Amino acid sequence: MGCFSVIAILSGGVGGARLAAGFAEVAREEVTIIVNTADDEEFYGLHVSPDVDTVLYTLSGMGDWERGWGIGGDTFRCNEMLGRLGLENWFKIGDADLAMSLYRSLMLRQGHRLTEVVERARRALGVKARILPMSDDRVRTMVVTESAVLPFQQYFVKLRCEPKVLGVVFDGIEGARPTEEVLEALKTAEVIVIAPSNPVVSIGPILSLRGVRELIRKSGAERLAVSPIIGGKTVKGPADRMLAALGIEPTAVGVYKLYSDIIDIMVLDTEDSKLAPLIEGDGKRCIVTSTLMHNRDEAARLARTILDHVGRI
């Protein structure tokens, strides 16, 4: 409580982590990243937080930027041994990455809040930007398919997004609460950024927490979203397929409609410049620029372009 946050970023997945790294490069300590935890799952008896760890590793410089997840140069000997011992090992956790899950699980069992555990890890890895789990309460994204209701990691990793999606449910969302730290970050933010993350399963859980969407709607901050869809396709992940399956237009305009009540500005890739008038006709502003982030320099350039437009550089 009492922490002043100039820029609050809602993040999940690779795109969110990369944009957060770009903002951290430009704004440093003035950035707070609110991260989806509905993808969290238990593997091998450990609490694994894929989105939180991706942000931690990306901002610390340890992450594998090309792959988008895990730690650069990590080995997978433990995972391979688990397979030899007869356990399912389709969820690949590298050896150094495994240490983070061990640490988190130990701290949680000792009674620490997830928020406290992430704060300790952030400081230990030398990350200056603040990283906040969206909630200390358990929320699980469940994907409804034609044959079964699947935990998100099974749908995403084990089955490689192949089952047809009929719906998405956030199990536990009714009883979950955003942390006081998350609420304070949003209340004090001068700029609120929705990262180019999957609108359904990465940003959706954060906005579904009680009071969060309303707080952003009433905020006096500059509020903007970066489209994860370029030319009708997502750069990474299943966002385009999930949107289409749920009856949502898999374009930047379709993404905009999901956020239209809580943003002032939509950031589009140059490939989608022709869509800008459709959004501007709704009374919103558009920033049209390259949104691809193949490396840290491109992520920093995108963050700087956004901040130039909102007068924060």
Residue frames relative to the residue before (quaternion, step in Angstrom):
aa qw qx qy qz dx dy dz
M 1.0000 0.0000 0.0000 0.0000 0.00 0.00 0.00
G 0.7747 0.3594 -0.2552 0.4534 3.54 -1.18 0.62
C 0.5212 0.6319 -0.4213 0.3892 3.60 1.27 -0.06
F 0.2908 -0.7628 0.5519 0.1703 3.58 -0.79 1.02
S 0.0586 -0.8066 0.5881 -0.0109 3.56 -0.71 1.08
V 0.3045 -0.7681 0.5370 0.1698 3.57 -0.58 1.13
I 0.7978 0.1320 -0.0382 0.5871 3.56 0.93 -0.92
A 0.0766 -0.7738 0.6282 0.0268 3.58 -0.82 1.03
I 0.1145 -0.8015 0.5864 0.0234 3.57 -0.78 1.05
L 0.2413 -0.7313 0.6212 0.1453 3.56 -0.92 0.98
S 0.0268 0.8547 -0.5049 0.1177 3.54 -0.47 1.23
G 0.1508 0.7385 -0.6540 0.0643 3.49 -1.36 0.51
G 0.8113 0.2675 -0.1798 0.4878 3.57 -1.04 0.67
V 0.7745 -0.3907 0.2620 0.4230 3.51 -1.42 -0.04
G 0.6699 0.5146 -0.3110 0.4355 3.59 0.83 -0.95
G 0.6570 0.5116 -0.3096 0.4590 3.54 0.98 -0.82
A 0.6576 0.5093 -0.3103 0.4603 3.57 0.96 -0.87
R 0.6664 0.5064 -0.3136 0.4485 3.59 0.95 -0.82
L 0.6653 0.4756 -0.3205 0.4780 3.58 0.91 -0.80
A 0.6119 0.5426 -0.3489 0.4577 3.59 1.02 -0.73
A 0.6380 0.5146 -0.3243 0.4722 3.59 1.02 -0.78
G 0.6314 0.5318 -0.3303 0.4576 3.57 1.04 -0.74
F 0.6698 0.4798 -0.2952 0.4838 3.57 0.93 -0.87
A 0.6303 0.5292 -0.3375 0.4568 3.58 1.01 -0.76
E 0.6263 0.5370 -0.3284 0.4599 3.58 1.09 -0.70
V 0.7227 0.4331 -0.2319 0.4863 3.57 1.04 -0.82
A 0.8283 0.2668 -0.0964 0.4832 3.58 0.72 -1.09
R 0.2908 -0.8056 0.4765 0.1983 3.58 1.27 -0.26
E 0.8753 -0.0184 0.0208 0.4827 3.58 -0.83 -1.04
E 0.6139 0.5861 -0.3510 0.3955 3.60 1.18 -0.30
V 0.6147 0.5634 -0.3320 0.4410 3.59 1.26 0.13
T 0.0372 -0.7519 0.6576 0.0299 3.55 -1.10 0.84
I 0.1669 -0.7901 0.5850 0.0751 3.58 -0.79 1.03
I 0.1773 -0.7651 0.6148 0.0720 3.56 -0.74 1.14
V 0.1274 -0.8637 0.4876 -0.0070 3.54 -0.36 1.29
N 0.5351 -0.6220 0.4889 0.2964 3.52 -1.11 0.84
T 0.0682 -0.7948 0.6015 0.0440 3.59 -0.98 0.85
A 0.4425 0.7037 -0.4584 0.3145 3.60 1.23 0.19
D 0.5947 0.5361 -0.3633 0.4765 3.59 1.31 -0.10
D 0.4413 0.7085 -0.4579 0.3059 3.61 1.23 -0.20
E 0.0214 0.7960 -0.6023 0.0556 3.53 -1.05 0.80
E 0.4122 -0.6735 0.5433 0.2852 3.56 -1.28 0.26
F 0.0432 0.7704 -0.6336 0.0565 3.54 -0.87 1.04
Y 0.8486 0.0260 -0.0564 0.5254 3.56 -0.93 0.98
G 0.6903 -0.4955 0.2673 0.4544 3.56 1.12 0.74
L 0.6409 0.5250 -0.3102 0.4663 3.57 1.30 0.15
H 0.4369 -0.6610 0.5440 0.2762 3.55 -1.20 0.64
V 0.0817 -0.8042 0.5888 -0.0052 3.56 -0.51 1.25
S 0.0962 -0.7900 0.6053 0.0141 3.59 -0.89 1.03
P 0.2084 -0.8450 0.4745 0.1318 3.60 0.29 1.22
D 0.7096 0.4579 -0.2876 0.4518 3.61 0.78 -0.93
V 0.6352 0.5208 -0.3284 0.4663 3.59 0.97 -0.82
D 0.6943 0.4776 -0.2888 0.4543 3.58 0.85 -0.94
T 0.6072 0.5472 -0.3595 0.4502 3.59 1.05 -0.68
V 0.6485 0.4942 -0.3131 0.4871 3.59 1.01 -0.78
L 0.6468 0.5263 -0.3201 0.4496 3.59 0.89 -0.91
Y 0.7123 0.4555 -0.2672 0.4623 3.57 0.79 -1.00
T 0.6572 0.5182 -0.3240 0.4412 3.59 0.93 -0.85
L 0.7151 0.4481 -0.2641 0.4670 3.58 0.88 -0.90
S 0.6634 0.5002 -0.3117 0.4610 3.58 1.12 -0.54
G 0.4979 -0.6554 0.4268 0.3747 3.58 1.25 -0.33
M 0.5472 0.6322 -0.3837 0.3919 3.58 1.29 -0.02
G 0.5827 0.6566 -0.3568 0.3194 3.56 1.15 -0.62
D 0.4616 -0.6250 0.5532 0.3005 3.51 -1.33 0.43
W 0.2596 -0.8177 0.4930 0.1449 3.58 0.01 1.30
E 0.6509 0.5309 -0.3260 0.4338 3.58 0.95 -0.84
R 0.7192 0.4232 -0.2424 0.4949 3.57 0.87 -0.94
G 0.4079 -0.7409 0.4397 0.3022 3.55 1.11 -0.72
W 0.7871 0.1716 -0.1124 0.5817 3.62 1.15 -0.28
G 0.7551 0.3861 -0.2815 0.4488 3.54 -1.27 0.34
I 0.5836 -0.5756 0.4667 0.3321 3.52 -1.43 -0.10
G 0.5209 -0.6580 0.4457 0.3116 3.56 -0.87 0.92
G 0.8348 0.1872 -0.1544 0.4941 3.58 -0.92 0.93
D 0.3926 0.7350 -0.4767 0.2799 3.59 1.24 0.14
T 0.3093 -0.7138 0.5946 0.2031 3.53 -1.27 0.49
F 0.3126 -0.7698 0.5382 0.1417 3.57 -1.25 0.43
R 0.1983 0.8268 -0.5064 0.1439 3.58 1.08 0.71
C 0.6323 0.5188 -0.3392 0.4648 3.59 1.00 -0.74
N 0.6544 0.5148 -0.3087 0.4598 3.57 0.92 -0.90
E 0.6505 0.5116 -0.3105 0.4677 3.58 0.99 -0.83
M 0.6557 0.5072 -0.3139 0.4629 3.60 0.97 -0.81
L 0.6075 0.5444 -0.3541 0.4574 3.59 1.03 -0.72
G 0.6419 0.5144 -0.3164 0.4725 3.57 1.04 -0.76
R 0.6510 0.5136 -0.3152 0.4617 3.58 0.96 -0.82
L 0.6784 0.4833 -0.2817 0.4762 3.54 1.15 -0.66
G 0.6250 -0.6026 0.3117 0.3860 3.56 1.28 0.13
L 0.5350 0.6144 -0.4199 0.3998 3.58 1.24 0.17
E 0.5344 -0.5771 0.4949 0.3693 3.54 -1.21 0.49
N 0.0076 -0.8249 0.5644 -0.0302 3.58 -0.72 1.02
W 0.2305 0.8084 -0.5079 0.1879 3.56 1.10 0.73
F 0.6551 0.4367 -0.3227 0.5254 3.60 1.17 -0.40
K 0.2170 -0.8302 0.5060 0.0872 3.55 -0.17 1.32
I 0.0184 0.7655 -0.6412 0.0503 3.54 -0.67 1.18
G 0.3804 -0.7355 0.5158 0.2198 3.56 -0.68 1.10
D 0.6784 -0.5285 0.3283 0.3906 3.55 -1.24 0.43
A 0.6816 0.4429 -0.2902 0.5051 3.61 0.93 -0.84
D 0.6106 0.5485 -0.3324 0.4645 3.56 1.10 -0.74
L 0.6152 0.5646 -0.3328 0.4382 3.54 1.06 -0.79
A 0.6024 0.5704 -0.3556 0.4305 3.58 1.08 -0.72
M 0.6289 0.5316 -0.3401 0.4542 3.59 1.02 -0.74
S 0.6735 0.4814 -0.2982 0.4750 3.59 0.95 -0.84
L 0.6045 0.5357 -0.3495 0.4749 3.58 1.09 -0.66
Y 0.6595 0.5156 -0.2965 0.4596 3.55 0.91 -0.97
R 0.6691 0.4999 -0.3037 0.4585 3.57 0.83 -0.99
S 0.6719 0.5069 -0.3039 0.4463 3.58 0.87 -0.92
L 0.6452 0.5175 -0.3178 0.4636 3.58 0.98 -0.83
M 0.6780 0.4948 -0.2938 0.4573 3.57 0.90 -0.94
L 0.6459 0.5136 -0.3201 0.4652 3.59 0.98 -0.81
R 0.6633 0.4985 -0.3097 0.4643 3.60 0.98 -0.79
Q 0.6499 0.4937 -0.3165 0.4835 3.58 1.20 -0.44
G 0.6360 -0.5860 0.3075 0.3970 3.58 1.29 0.10
H 0.4768 0.6623 -0.4545 0.3570 3.59 1.22 0.13
R 0.4953 -0.6246 0.5103 0.3229 3.56 -1.18 0.62
L 0.6173 -0.5388 0.4157 0.3949 3.57 -1.19 0.54
T 0.6139 0.5584 -0.3411 0.4416 3.58 1.01 -0.80
E 0.6683 0.4956 -0.2969 0.4687 3.59 0.96 -0.86
V 0.6387 0.5338 -0.3222 0.4508 3.57 1.01 -0.82
V 0.6648 0.4933 -0.2973 0.4757 3.58 0.94 -0.92
E 0.6280 0.5353 -0.3367 0.4535 3.61 1.00 -0.77
R 0.6505 0.5061 -0.3164 0.4697 3.59 0.95 -0.81
A 0.6649 0.4978 -0.3021 0.4677 3.56 0.95 -0.91
R 0.6155 0.5547 -0.3434 0.4421 3.59 0.99 -0.82
R 0.6872 0.4755 -0.2825 0.4710 3.56 0.84 -0.97
A 0.6538 0.5284 -0.3163 0.4397 3.58 0.94 -0.85
L 0.7277 0.4144 -0.2328 0.4945 3.58 1.05 -0.74
G 0.5195 -0.6922 0.3865 0.3187 3.57 1.26 0.12
V 0.3901 0.7111 -0.4896 0.3201 3.59 1.17 0.55
K 0.3284 -0.7770 0.5070 0.1773 3.59 -0.70 1.09
A 0.6437 0.5048 -0.3324 0.4693 3.60 0.98 -0.75
R 0.4630 -0.6781 0.4952 0.2838 3.56 -1.08 0.71
I 0.1380 -0.7824 0.6046 0.0567 3.59 -1.00 0.85
L 0.0397 -0.8198 0.5701 -0.0367 3.55 -0.64 1.17
P 0.3846 -0.6606 0.5865 0.2678 3.60 -0.86 0.89
M 0.5721 -0.6268 0.3954 0.3514 3.60 -0.97 0.75
S 0.7960 -0.0212 0.0568 0.6022 3.58 1.15 -0.67
D 0.4075 -0.6672 0.5567 0.2810 3.54 -1.26 0.43
D 0.5891 0.5670 -0.3582 0.4507 3.57 1.30 -0.14
R 0.5386 -0.6462 0.4472 0.3039 3.56 -1.18 0.60
V 0.0662 0.7490 -0.6549 0.0752 3.54 -0.88 1.07
R 0.0773 -0.8047 0.5880 0.0270 3.59 -0.90 0.89
T 0.3361 -0.7176 0.5752 0.2033 3.55 -0.90 0.96
M 0.0695 -0.7856 0.6148 -0.0069 3.55 -0.75 1.14
V 0.2383 -0.7828 0.5649 0.1064 3.57 -0.79 1.07
V 0.2618 -0.7633 0.5756 0.1325 3.56 -0.70 1.13
T 0.0204 -0.7968 0.6032 -0.0287 3.57 -0.65 1.16
E 0.7185 -0.4417 0.3122 0.4374 3.56 -1.29 0.08
S 0.7783 0.3647 -0.1830 0.4772 3.58 1.02 -0.72
A 0.8173 -0.0262 0.0700 0.5713 3.60 1.09 -0.61
V 0.4061 -0.6297 0.5859 0.3089 3.51 -1.40 0.15
L 0.0991 -0.8544 0.5096 -0.0226 3.54 -0.41 1.28
P 0.4919 -0.5874 0.5368 0.3533 3.58 -1.10 0.61
F 0.6308 -0.5956 0.3316 0.3706 3.57 -0.94 0.86
Q 0.6705 0.5118 -0.3260 0.4269 3.61 0.84 -0.86
Q 0.6186 0.5221 -0.3553 0.4675 3.60 1.08 -0.59
Y 0.6537 0.4993 -0.3052 0.4797 3.56 0.98 -0.86
F 0.7458 0.4553 -0.2230 0.4321 3.55 0.80 -1.09
V 0.7951 0.3138 -0.1496 0.4970 3.58 0.76 -1.05
K 0.7402 0.4275 -0.2543 0.4525 3.57 0.62 -1.11
L 0.7945 0.2901 -0.1391 0.5151 3.59 0.85 -0.97
R 0.3811 -0.7829 0.4362 0.2269 3.59 1.33 0.21
C 0.6418 -0.5810 0.3016 0.3994 3.56 1.02 0.94
E 0.3732 0.7708 -0.4562 0.2420 3.61 1.19 0.39
P 0.6409 0.5241 -0.3697 0.4218 3.69 0.85 -0.70
K 0.4983 -0.6392 0.4920 0.3178 3.56 -1.07 0.70
V 0.3438 -0.7564 0.5293 0.1718 3.55 -0.85 1.05
L 0.1726 -0.7831 0.5924 0.0779 3.55 -0.92 0.99
G 0.7934 -0.1388 0.1130 0.5819 3.56 1.17 -0.51
V 0.2546 -0.7360 0.6046 0.1668 3.55 -1.33 0.18
V 0.0918 -0.7882 0.6084 0.0105 3.56 -0.95 0.97
F 0.2403 -0.7483 0.5997 0.1502 3.57 -1.01 0.83
D 0.2290 -0.8104 0.5294 0.1026 3.53 -0.01 1.33
G 0.8044 0.2506 -0.2134 0.4946 3.57 -0.79 1.07
I 0.4596 0.7173 -0.4393 0.2851 3.60 1.23 -0.15
E 0.5973 0.5909 -0.3741 0.3926 3.62 1.06 -0.65
G 0.7644 0.3628 -0.1960 0.4956 3.57 0.98 -0.79
A 0.5640 0.6209 -0.3818 0.3882 3.58 1.25 -0.22
R 0.1631 -0.7782 0.6008 0.0826 3.55 -1.18 0.63
P 0.4731 -0.6049 0.5355 0.3514 3.57 -1.11 0.56
T 0.5133 -0.6410 0.4577 0.3407 3.58 -1.04 0.63
E 0.6394 -0.5044 0.4065 0.4142 3.55 -1.27 0.32
E 0.6205 0.5485 -0.3420 0.4440 3.59 1.07 -0.71
V 0.6444 0.5109 -0.3169 0.4724 3.58 1.01 -0.79
L 0.6622 0.5056 -0.3062 0.4605 3.58 0.88 -0.92
E 0.6582 0.5084 -0.3092 0.4613 3.57 0.95 -0.86
A 0.6372 0.5315 -0.3300 0.4501 3.59 0.99 -0.82
L 0.6823 0.4755 -0.2879 0.4748 3.57 0.94 -0.85
K 0.6513 0.5252 -0.3201 0.4444 3.59 1.00 -0.77
T 0.7561 0.3907 -0.2079 0.4821 3.59 0.99 -0.79
A 0.4842 0.6980 -0.4267 0.3104 3.60 1.22 -0.22
E 0.2941 -0.7251 0.5980 0.1736 3.53 -1.14 0.75
V 0.7504 0.1301 -0.0969 0.6408 3.55 1.31 -0.44
I 0.0802 -0.7686 0.6334 0.0399 3.58 -0.94 0.94
V 0.0988 -0.8116 0.5757 -0.0075 3.54 -0.67 1.18
I 0.1873 -0.7215 0.6532 0.1330 3.55 -0.97 0.91
A 0.3696 -0.7771 0.4730 0.1893 3.55 -0.41 1.27
P 0.5776 -0.5768 0.4378 0.3769 3.60 -1.26 0.27
S 0.2615 0.7486 -0.5408 0.2807 3.52 0.60 1.28
N 0.6799 -0.4643 0.3581 0.4404 3.56 -1.27 0.28
P 0.4014 -0.7533 0.4601 0.2445 3.63 -0.49 1.13
V 0.6785 0.5121 -0.2865 0.4419 3.57 1.11 -0.70
V 0.8490 0.2138 -0.0755 0.4772 3.58 0.55 -1.15
S 0.6918 0.4337 -0.2972 0.4950 3.62 1.19 -0.16
I 0.7586 0.3135 -0.1784 0.5426 3.58 0.84 -0.98
G 0.5635 0.6482 -0.3661 0.3581 3.58 1.07 -0.74
P 0.6880 0.4734 -0.3139 0.4518 3.63 0.79 -0.86
I 0.6332 0.5289 -0.3442 0.4481 3.60 0.99 -0.75
L 0.7069 0.4586 -0.2596 0.4718 3.56 0.87 -0.97
S 0.6458 0.5293 -0.3202 0.4475 3.59 1.21 -0.41
L 0.4975 0.6373 -0.4404 0.3903 3.59 1.22 -0.18
R 0.6088 -0.6064 0.3685 0.3547 3.54 -0.95 0.90
G 0.8534 0.1899 -0.1627 0.4574 3.55 -0.84 1.06
V 0.5573 0.6492 -0.3981 0.3310 3.60 1.14 -0.43
R 0.6844 0.4761 -0.3066 0.4592 3.58 0.78 -0.97
E 0.6564 0.5122 -0.3124 0.4574 3.58 0.95 -0.84
L 0.6282 0.5367 -0.3318 0.4552 3.57 1.02 -0.77
I 0.6670 0.4761 -0.3005 0.4880 3.59 0.96 -0.84
R 0.6246 0.5563 -0.3379 0.4317 3.59 0.99 -0.83
K 0.7448 0.4016 -0.2100 0.4898 3.59 0.98 -0.85
S 0.4795 0.7044 -0.4234 0.3075 3.58 1.26 -0.21
G 0.3828 -0.7084 0.5466 0.2301 3.54 -1.17 0.65
A 0.4404 0.7016 -0.4497 0.3340 3.58 1.30 0.13
E 0.5289 -0.5191 0.5312 0.4105 3.52 -1.36 0.13
R 0.0836 -0.8201 0.5661 -0.0023 3.58 -0.62 1.12
L 0.1056 0.8130 -0.5612 0.1133 3.55 -0.71 1.04
A 0.1928 -0.7550 0.6151 0.1202 3.53 -1.31 0.41
V 0.2698 -0.7314 0.6061 0.1575 3.55 -1.14 0.78
S 0.4096 -0.7360 0.4820 0.2412 3.57 -0.68 1.07
P 0.3124 -0.7422 0.5581 0.2000 3.60 -0.93 0.87
I 0.6373 0.5096 -0.3110 0.4873 3.57 1.33 -0.12
I 0.0245 -0.7796 0.6254 -0.0200 3.56 -0.86 1.01
G 0.8448 -0.0195 -0.0180 0.5345 3.57 -0.65 1.10
G 0.7062 -0.4768 0.2569 0.4561 3.56 1.08 0.75
K 0.7107 0.3846 -0.2466 0.5350 3.59 1.30 0.06
T 0.4156 -0.6722 0.5459 0.2781 3.53 -1.21 0.52
V 0.5358 -0.6252 0.4578 0.3353 3.56 -1.13 0.63
K 0.7782 -0.0312 0.0425 0.6258 3.58 0.97 -0.89
G 0.7804 0.3653 -0.2409 0.4467 3.57 -1.16 0.53
P 0.6119 -0.6200 0.3930 0.2945 3.54 -1.36 0.18
A 0.2584 0.8169 -0.4983 0.1324 3.63 1.18 0.28
D 0.6680 0.5097 -0.3245 0.4343 3.60 0.85 -0.90
R 0.6784 0.4864 -0.2895 0.4684 3.58 0.95 -0.89
M 0.6541 0.5123 -0.3185 0.4564 3.57 0.98 -0.81
L 0.6390 0.5222 -0.3298 0.4585 3.58 0.94 -0.84
A 0.6700 0.5009 -0.3011 0.4577 3.59 0.86 -0.97
A 0.6639 0.5163 -0.3049 0.4469 3.58 0.94 -0.90
L 0.7137 0.4305 -0.2422 0.4967 3.57 1.14 -0.65
G 0.5764 -0.6319 0.3584 0.3741 3.57 1.27 0.26
I 0.5351 0.5933 -0.4104 0.4395 3.57 1.24 0.47
E 0.5186 -0.6544 0.4538 0.3112 3.56 -0.82 0.99
P 0.2954 -0.7888 0.5103 0.1736 3.64 -0.57 1.10
T 0.4605 0.6237 -0.4841 0.4057 3.54 0.60 1.25
A 0.6860 -0.4458 0.3571 0.4507 3.53 -1.30 0.05
V 0.6143 0.5354 -0.3482 0.4634 3.59 1.11 -0.62
G 0.6355 0.5241 -0.3264 0.4636 3.58 0.99 -0.79
V 0.6432 0.5012 -0.3131 0.4870 3.57 1.01 -0.81
Y 0.6231 0.5509 -0.3351 0.4426 3.58 0.95 -0.87
K 0.6597 0.5266 -0.3211 0.4295 3.60 0.87 -0.91
L 0.6210 0.5421 -0.3432 0.4503 3.60 1.12 -0.57
Y 0.7719 0.3331 -0.1536 0.5192 3.57 1.17 -0.65
S 0.3811 0.7947 -0.4413 0.1690 3.59 1.25 -0.18
D 0.6861 0.4959 -0.2959 0.4424 3.59 1.06 -0.61
I 0.7711 0.3578 -0.1814 0.4944 3.59 1.19 -0.32
I 0.7139 0.3979 -0.2811 0.5031 3.63 1.17 0.17
D 0.3493 -0.7096 0.5756 0.2078 3.51 -1.36 0.43
I 0.7912 0.2199 -0.0594 0.5675 3.55 1.14 -0.76
M 0.1417 -0.7626 0.6254 0.0848 3.57 -1.08 0.81
V 0.2294 -0.7724 0.5808 0.1162 3.56 -0.85 1.01
L 0.0785 -0.8126 0.5770 -0.0225 3.56 -0.64 1.22
D 0.4880 -0.6154 0.5213 0.3338 3.54 -1.20 0.50
T 0.6390 -0.5482 0.3783 0.3848 3.59 -1.16 0.60
E 0.5896 0.5814 -0.3678 0.4232 3.58 1.12 -0.58
D 0.7415 0.3783 -0.2031 0.5156 3.58 1.19 -0.56
S 0.2408 0.8155 -0.5007 0.1621 3.59 1.20 0.42
K 0.6174 0.5705 -0.3426 0.4195 3.59 1.09 -0.67
L 0.6387 0.5352 -0.3260 0.4465 3.60 1.22 -0.38
A 0.4852 0.7058 -0.4206 0.2993 3.57 1.20 -0.41
P 0.6598 0.5111 -0.3456 0.4290 3.67 0.83 -0.81
L 0.6042 0.5620 -0.3637 0.4321 3.61 1.09 -0.60
I 0.6914 0.4486 -0.2645 0.5007 3.55 1.07 -0.76
E 0.6546 0.5101 -0.3103 0.4637 3.57 0.97 -0.83
G 0.6023 0.5631 -0.3469 0.4470 3.56 1.17 -0.56
D 0.6478 0.4908 -0.3035 0.4974 3.54 1.30 -0.30
G 0.6199 -0.5862 0.3256 0.4075 3.56 1.30 0.24
K 0.5800 0.5763 -0.3762 0.4358 3.59 1.25 0.25
R 0.4353 -0.6554 0.5421 0.2952 3.54 -1.32 0.25
C 0.1939 -0.7656 0.6002 0.1266 3.55 -1.23 0.48
I 0.1656 -0.7078 0.6740 0.1315 3.50 -1.25 0.62
V 0.0955 -0.7959 0.5974 0.0220 3.58 -0.66 1.11
T 0.2511 0.7484 -0.5628 0.2454 3.55 -0.53 1.21
S 0.6123 -0.4995 0.4184 0.4478 3.59 -1.23 0.00
T 0.1507 -0.8133 0.5586 0.0626 3.59 -0.71 1.06
L 0.4488 0.6765 -0.4632 0.3555 3.59 1.24 0.13
M 0.0992 -0.7982 0.5939 0.0164 3.56 -0.97 0.90
H 0.0258 -0.8396 0.5421 -0.0231 3.56 0.36 1.25
N 0.7917 0.0770 -0.0299 0.6053 3.57 1.21 -0.46
R 0.7214 -0.4581 0.3049 0.4204 3.55 -1.32 0.18
D 0.6194 0.5513 -0.3489 0.4367 3.59 1.04 -0.72
E 0.6660 0.4897 -0.3074 0.4712 3.59 0.96 -0.83
A 0.6235 0.5267 -0.3379 0.4687 3.58 1.06 -0.69
A 0.6585 0.4946 -0.3070 0.4770 3.59 0.96 -0.83
R 0.6269 0.5342 -0.3386 0.4550 3.60 1.02 -0.76
L 0.6530 0.5055 -0.3165 0.4667 3.60 0.95 -0.86
A 0.6531 0.5061 -0.3163 0.4661 3.58 0.92 -0.88
R 0.6625 0.5012 -0.3114 0.4614 3.59 0.93 -0.85
T 0.6240 0.5363 -0.3387 0.4564 3.59 0.99 -0.78
I 0.6533 0.5098 -0.3085 0.4670 3.57 0.94 -0.89
L 0.7031 0.4686 -0.2766 0.4577 3.57 0.82 -0.97
D 0.5737 0.5629 -0.3738 0.4629 3.59 1.14 -0.56
H 0.6883 0.4989 -0.2791 0.4466 3.57 0.94 -0.91
V 0.7459 0.3588 -0.2259 0.5136 3.59 1.07 -0.61
G 0.5346 -0.6915 0.3693 0.3157 3.57 1.29 0.33
R 0.4973 0.6775 -0.4199 0.3426 3.59 1.10 0.62
I 0.5670 0.5498 -0.4189 0.4480 3.64 1.19 0.10
